[in-house]
Amino acid sequence: MEEKMESFTEVNGVNLWYRVTGEGEPVVQIHGAGFGHFNLDPVTPLIADAGFQVVDYDQRGYGQSDKPIQHYDMEVFADDLVGLMDVLGIERAHVHGTSMGGMVAIVVAGKYPDRTQSVVINCAAAKLGHMGRLIFKNWIDIANADPDGPGSRLLAELIAWQAVNKRFLETPEGEGIADVCQQILRDSNRTEVFTAVCQAMNDMDLTSWLPKITSPALVLGGDEDIMTPWDQGPNGVGQEGIYEGIAGAEKYVIAGAGHSTIFDATEEHGRAVVEFLRRHPLSG
């Protein structure tokens, strides 16, 4: 794998940590709520080794980046991503977002079509249904009730079974997933920000951005996703609704995979992303 370079830079008034891996067309990756760049670590080498320059970063409020107490929504995060691209001299990039990062990717592609070469929206939602909102309400309640905040063991165990499929949980790697979740949640979060972002997901309605997306789009997810199911119910817009709302979008369903296809279907996820990116090159 190509060498990595990591650093900090100021974007829109906050310091963001970022890492660049590999060489080639740029792929900017957006992590989910609570997990920082670790969320995408399993697929970063797969994409970099396929001939792309992968940019991972900790979003505002997470990981090694600044964690200001402020208003948070998906547009705040989207503006930060494009600001980071400006700093790095990236005019256009492929955008790959997972979970909440997929929600941010919707806004990036809709608000900044001239900066988006293609977009991969993984295990996301454009509008949560009642079940989806209850999931993140649970996260908020546990993080605020437990003295350990987002580092709560209960929260880590809850997210573990919500995130990966039952077969993965039975493997040696899967048996340790709650430990991994707890460490990342403890080290990457501030309770006030964690709560604010979970509430932002519950409040969001990104449906108006979908018809504004003009770049090639891939909606990618597992058919056993519990956290952000393809069908969010009658009052929500899940992965199926995202696919239907973007003109010309492609859909890839990973059979037997859960919410975190990056973890429980790493090879297939990486292969699907690389094949999609290669079909939509910057030079094309």
Order of alpha helices (4+ residues) and beta strands (2+ residues): beta-beta-beta-alpha-beta-alpha-beta-alpha-beta-alpha-alpha-alpha-alpha-alpha-alpha-beta-alpha-beta-alpha-alpha
